[in-house]
Amino acid sequence: HPCYNPDKVNVFTLDITKTEVPITQYLPVSSVDLITLIFVLSAISPDKMSHALNNIKQVLKPGGSVLFRDYGLYDQAMLRFKAGHKIDDQFYRRQDGTRAYYLQ
């Protein structure tokens, strides 16, 4: 796009739960003003959540913001699950095989 300015926007794909490739390979430490996470946290396995949040923390500037929208505990989407879809407390498998963790 002609308006794209790589000095202002850094576009890349990264699995923030993986330990093999550090997020700092793409972004300098404490360099991001705003991080948006739209239905990201609920898609992360609870055992990988800590690493994902540490990745976010590494690149967020002091005073920076994280905006997120996600599922919450007892969300209508959670209450609609039928028997047999529960993996663990607050953690479910959807019919398409993807997983959802409901935040408390």
N, CA, C and O of each residue as an XYZ file, in Angstrom:
416
protein
N       0.839     -1.183      0.000
C       0.000      0.000      0.000
C       0.879      1.239      0.000
O       1.889      1.270      0.702
N       0.524      2.254     -0.764
C       1.376      3.438     -0.873
C       1.528      4.229      0.440
O       2.495      4.972      0.603
N       0.595      4.075      1.355
C       0.678      4.807      2.632
C       1.485      4.055      3.695
O       1.747      4.594      4.770
N       1.878      2.817      3.400
C       2.640      2.032      4.380
C       3.994      2.679      4.644
O       4.745      2.980      3.716
N       4.288      2.886      5.908
C       5.562      3.477      6.311
C       6.218      2.539      7.325
O       5.784      2.479      8.475
N       7.261      1.805      6.914
C       7.901      0.850      7.826
C       8.572      1.501      9.036
O       8.919      0.811      9.996
N       8.756      2.819      8.998
C       9.303      3.515     10.168
C       8.253      3.687     11.264
O       8.591      3.934     12.421
N       6.974      3.555     10.894
C       5.888      3.745     11.860
C       5.159      2.461     12.214
O       4.607      2.350     13.309
N       5.144      1.479     11.303
C       4.421      0.232     11.527
C       5.340     -0.936     11.186
O       5.943     -0.978     10.114
N       5.434     -1.881     12.114
C       6.255     -3.073     11.900
C       5.308     -4.261     11.781
O       4.683     -4.660     12.764
N       5.202     -4.824     10.586
C       4.264     -5.907     10.337
C       5.027     -7.228     10.278
O       5.996     -7.361      9.530
N       4.585     -8.196     11.067
C       5.217     -9.515     11.069
C       4.264    -10.502     11.724
O       3.308    -10.104     12.390
N       4.526    -11.785     11.536
C       3.741    -12.841     12.159
C       4.632    -13.559     13.152
O       5.769    -13.910     12.838
N       4.112    -13.779     14.356
C       4.892    -14.436     15.396
C       3.954    -15.156     16.349
O       2.933    -14.603     16.758
N       4.293    -16.365     16.695
C       3.565    -17.095     17.724
C       4.175    -16.698     19.063
O       5.282    -17.124     19.390
N       3.468    -15.891     19.834
C       4.035    -15.368     21.082
C       4.187    -16.422     22.168
O       4.725    -16.137     23.238
N       3.716    -17.641     21.901
C       3.870    -18.716     22.889
C       5.143    -19.516     22.677
O       5.539    -20.279     23.558
N       5.788    -19.364     21.541
C       6.982    -20.157     21.229
C       8.213    -19.559     21.899
O       8.347    -18.340     22.008
N       9.095    -20.423     22.340
C      10.329    -19.970     22.979
C      11.505    -19.959     22.008
O      12.540    -19.362     22.305
N      11.361    -20.617     20.836
C      12.479    -20.744     19.898
C      12.884    -19.410     19.267
O      14.071    -19.158     19.063
N      11.908    -18.559     18.959
C      12.184    -17.272     18.327
C      11.743    -16.169     19.284
O      10.546    -15.992     19.511
N      12.697    -15.427     19.848
C      12.303    -14.362     20.786
C      11.612    -13.210     20.067
O      11.956    -12.874     18.934
N      10.651    -12.622     20.728
C       9.925    -11.489     20.146
C      10.866    -10.318     19.882
O      10.622     -9.499     18.996
N      11.939    -10.249     20.658
C      12.900     -9.157     20.483
C      13.699     -9.290     19.184
O      14.458     -8.384     18.838
N      13.542    -10.387     18.469
C      14.131    -10.508     17.130
C      13.386     -9.593     16.161
O      13.947     -9.169     15.151
N      12.133     -9.291     16.465
C      11.301     -8.460     15.605
C      11.122     -7.046     16.138
O      10.976     -6.095     15.369
N      11.133     -6.916     17.447
C      10.880     -5.624     18.083
C      11.898     -5.383     19.188
O      12.200     -6.294     19.959
N      12.432     -4.168     19.274
C      13.350     -3.873     20.382
C      12.620     -3.878     21.726
O      11.413     -3.641     21.792
N      13.356     -4.148     22.776
C      12.810     -4.117     24.135
C      12.246     -2.722     24.406
O      12.839     -1.715     24.018
N      11.098     -2.676     25.075
C      10.442     -1.423     25.485
C      10.248     -0.448     24.325
O      10.552      0.738     24.458
N       9.749     -0.932     23.199
C       9.628     -0.073     22.020
C       8.196      0.128     21.515
O       7.974      0.899     20.581
N       7.228     -0.557     22.120
C       5.861     -0.518     21.588
C       4.954      0.298     22.512
O       4.903      0.068     23.720
N       4.244      1.253     21.915
C       3.316      2.098     22.683
C       1.999      1.398     22.979
O       1.434      1.555     24.062
N       1.507      0.619     22.007
C       0.181      0.035     22.114
C       0.176     -1.371     21.526
O       0.651     -1.590     20.412
N      -0.361     -2.311     22.279
C      -0.523     -3.681     21.808
C      -2.004     -4.018     21.880
O      -2.640     -3.816     22.914
N      -2.556     -4.534     20.780
C      -3.951     -4.963     20.780
C      -4.005     -6.479     20.680
O      -3.294     -7.083     19.876
N      -4.843     -7.083     21.493
C      -5.019     -8.530     21.523
C      -6.516     -8.814     21.425
O      -7.232     -8.734     22.423
N      -6.977     -9.141     20.244
C      -8.397     -9.390     20.017
C      -8.601    -10.901     19.936
O      -8.203    -11.533     18.958
N      -9.213    -11.471     20.954
C      -9.433    -12.914     21.092
C      -8.129    -13.700     20.928
O      -8.108    -14.768     20.316
N      -7.052    -13.159     21.479
C      -5.741    -13.819     21.443
C      -5.533    -14.639     22.714
O      -5.173    -15.814     22.644
N      -5.754    -14.030     23.859
C      -5.445    -14.708     25.126
C      -6.258    -15.984     25.314
O      -5.743    -16.966     25.849
N      -7.503    -15.987     24.891
C      -8.332    -17.179     25.061
C      -7.871    -18.338     24.180
O      -8.210    -19.492     24.441
N      -7.101    -18.032     23.140
C      -6.613    -19.076     22.239
C      -5.296    -19.690     22.714
O      -4.792    -20.637     22.110
N      -4.746    -19.149     23.792
C      -3.459    -19.631     24.298
C      -3.696    -20.668     25.386
O      -4.509    -20.468     26.288
N      -2.987    -21.762     25.287
C      -3.062    -22.813     26.294
C      -2.598    -22.249     27.640
O      -1.611    -21.515     27.681
N      -3.281    -22.571     28.734
C      -2.911    -22.013     30.033
C      -1.439    -22.237     30.405
O      -0.840    -21.399     31.080
N      -0.856    -23.353     29.973
C       0.536    -23.608     30.329
C       1.515    -22.735     29.536
O       2.701    -22.696     29.864
N       1.043    -22.037     28.503
C       1.897    -21.148     27.711
C       1.588    -19.671     27.951
O       2.257    -18.796     27.399
N       0.582    -19.396     28.769
C       0.133    -18.026     29.004
C       1.227    -17.141     29.595
O       1.405    -16.001     29.164
N       1.952    -17.656     30.570
C       2.989    -16.872     31.232
C       4.058    -16.415     30.234
O       4.473    -15.256     30.251
N       4.496    -17.323     29.373
C       5.513    -16.970     28.380
C       4.976    -15.919     27.403
O       5.682    -14.971     27.058
N       3.746    -16.085     26.967
C       3.143    -15.127     26.035
C       3.063    -13.737     26.658
O       3.389    -12.743     26.008
N       2.631    -13.665     27.915
C       2.525    -12.366     28.585
C       3.897    -11.752     28.842
O       4.047    -10.532     28.790
N       4.886    -12.575     29.116
C       6.251    -12.055     29.279
C       6.773    -11.480     27.964
O       7.463    -10.460     27.967
N       6.453    -12.121     26.847
C       6.840    -11.575     25.543
C       6.240    -10.187     25.345
O       6.926     -9.260     24.914
N       4.969    -10.055     25.659
C       4.294     -8.767     25.510
C       4.945     -7.724     26.417
O       5.195     -6.593     26.001
N       5.212     -8.112     27.639
C       5.817     -7.196     28.620
C       7.195     -6.707     28.163
O       7.550     -5.549     28.383
N       7.967     -7.590     27.529
C       9.319     -7.215     27.083
C       9.319     -6.048     26.110
O      10.189     -5.181     26.186
N       8.363     -6.015     25.201
C       8.398     -5.007     24.142
C       7.534     -3.776     24.438
O       7.647     -2.766     23.744
N       6.686     -3.849     25.444
C       5.827     -2.713     25.782
C       6.646     -1.619     26.470
O       7.396     -1.884     27.409
N       6.488     -0.394     25.989
C       7.173      0.746     26.611
C       6.634      0.966     28.015
O       5.475      0.651     28.283
N       7.451      1.501     28.918
C       6.913      1.917     30.216
C       5.776      2.923     29.977
O       5.946      3.889     29.233
N       4.644      2.698     30.597
C       3.484      3.561     30.388
C       2.690      3.206     29.147
O       1.692      3.860     28.847
N       3.119      2.164     28.408
C       2.386      1.722     27.221
C       1.080      1.047     27.616
O       0.828      0.791     28.793
N       0.261      0.766     26.621
C      -1.062      0.184     26.880
C      -1.245     -1.136     26.147
O      -0.731     -1.341     25.047
N      -1.998     -2.027     26.794
C      -2.435     -3.269     26.170
C      -3.958     -3.226     26.150
O      -4.600     -3.123     27.196
N      -4.526     -3.305     24.959
C      -5.979     -3.345     24.809
C      -6.358     -4.755     24.404
O      -5.796     -5.308     23.459
N      -7.315     -5.341     25.120
C      -7.729     -6.687     24.739
C      -9.226     -6.851     24.858
O      -9.895     -6.218     25.675
N      -9.719     -7.722     24.014
C     -11.120     -8.143     24.056
C     -11.079     -9.654     23.986
O     -10.452    -10.225     23.094
N     -11.738    -10.294     24.914
C     -11.674    -11.747     24.946
C     -12.854    -12.321     25.695
O     -13.703    -11.597     26.215
N     -12.885    -13.647     25.738
C     -13.933    -14.352     26.467
C     -13.657    -14.277     27.963
O     -12.505    -14.269     28.396
N     -14.720    -14.221     28.735
C     -14.608    -14.237     30.180
C     -15.327    -15.440     30.759
O     -16.177    -16.053     30.113
N     -14.968    -15.761     31.980
C     -15.588    -16.865     32.694
C     -17.103    -16.653     32.721
O     -17.576    -15.561     33.039
N     -17.854    -17.695     32.389
C     -19.315    -17.692     32.309
C     -19.857    -16.829     31.174
O     -21.031    -16.458     31.178
N     -19.009    -16.512     30.206
C     -19.417    -15.854     28.977
C     -20.462    -16.752     28.298
O     -20.417    -17.972     28.449
N     -21.384    -16.165     27.566
C     -22.426    -16.956     26.899
C     -21.812    -18.023     25.993
O     -22.359    -19.119     25.870
N     -20.683    -17.711     25.359
C     -20.017    -18.692     24.495
C     -19.563    -19.907     25.299
O     -19.600    -21.030     24.797
N     -19.138    -19.693     26.534
C     -18.713    -20.793     27.397
C     -19.914    -21.633     27.832
O     -19.838    -22.861     27.858
N     -20.987    -20.992     28.164
C     -22.168    -21.691     28.666
C     -22.846    -22.544     27.598
O     -23.595    -23.465     27.924
N     -22.589    -22.247     26.333
C     -23.206    -23.005     25.234
C     -22.500    -24.330     24.940
O     -23.037    -25.149     24.194
N     -21.311    -24.562     25.505
C     -20.609    -25.816     25.222
C     -21.408    -27.004     25.724
O     -21.967    -26.982     26.821
N     -21.452    -28.032     24.907
C     -22.126    -29.267     25.289
C     -21.146    -30.179     26.023
O     -19.937    -29.947     25.994
N     -21.655    -31.192     26.667
C     -20.819    -32.145     27.396
C     -19.756    -32.737     26.477
O     -20.002    -32.958     25.291
N     -18.581    -32.988     27.030
C     -17.504    -33.604     26.273
C     -16.523    -32.628     25.652
O     -15.538    -33.048     25.044
N     -16.772    -31.331     25.792
C     -15.884    -30.334     25.197
C     -14.930    -29.710     26.210
O     -14.037    -28.951     25.835
N     -15.111    -30.023     27.483
C     -14.261    -29.438     28.513
C     -12.932    -30.185     28.569
O     -12.907    -31.405     28.734
N     -11.827    -29.450     28.430
C     -10.482    -30.008     28.522
C      -9.990    -29.920     29.958
O      -9.408    -30.867     30.488
N     -10.230    -28.769     30.580
C      -9.777    -28.496     31.947
C     -10.622    -27.337     32.469
O     -11.479    -26.829     31.746
N     -10.398    -26.913     33.700
C     -11.136    -25.772     34.234
C     -10.970    -24.576     33.301
O      -9.847    -24.182     32.986
N     -12.066    -24.009     32.870
C     -12.116    -22.819     32.023
C     -11.524    -23.037     30.625
O     -11.347    -22.064     29.892
N     -11.215    -24.267     30.236
C     -10.532    -24.558     28.974
C     -11.368    -25.562     28.185
O     -11.646    -26.659     28.669
N     -11.770    -25.186     26.962
C     -12.693    -25.982     26.165
C     -12.184    -26.182     24.739
O     -11.386    -25.395     24.228
N     -12.664    -27.253     24.113
C     -12.378    -27.529     22.706
C     -13.638    -27.222     21.915
O     -14.712    -27.743     22.213
N     -13.497    -26.373     20.907
C     -14.630    -26.050     20.044
C     -14.863    -27.180     19.048
O     -14.019    -28.064     18.894
N     -15.995    -27.151     18.380
C     -16.331    -28.191     17.406
C     -15.337    -28.237     16.253
O     -15.122    -29.300     15.671
N     -14.723    -27.096     15.909
C     -13.761    -27.070     14.800
C     -12.358    -27.499     15.230
O     -11.427    -27.480     14.425
N     -12.206    -27.888     16.504
C     -10.917    -28.361     16.999
C     -10.067    -27.296     17.661
O      -9.107    -27.621     18.359
N     -10.404    -26.012     17.453
C      -9.669    -24.956     18.143
C     -10.051    -24.951     19.615
O     -11.058    -25.539     20.009
N      -9.251    -24.294     20.408
C      -9.495    -24.307     21.855
C      -9.765    -22.892     22.364
O      -9.341    -21.907     21.760
N     -10.464    -22.814     23.462
C     -10.765    -21.519     24.061
C     -10.604    -21.609     25.566
O     -11.127    -22.519     26.209
N      -9.871    -20.650     26.119
C      -9.695    -20.535     27.557
C     -10.488    -19.329     28.012
O     -10.351    -18.250     27.436
N     -11.309    -19.487     29.026
C     -12.166    -18.415     29.507
C     -11.526    -17.746     30.709
O     -11.355    -18.368     31.758
N     -11.173    -16.478     30.554
C     -10.403    -15.733     31.548
C     -11.260    -15.362     32.752
O     -12.450    -15.075     32.627
N     -10.637    -15.376     33.898
C     -11.321    -15.037     35.137
C     -10.942    -13.652     35.584
O     -11.420    -13.184     36.617
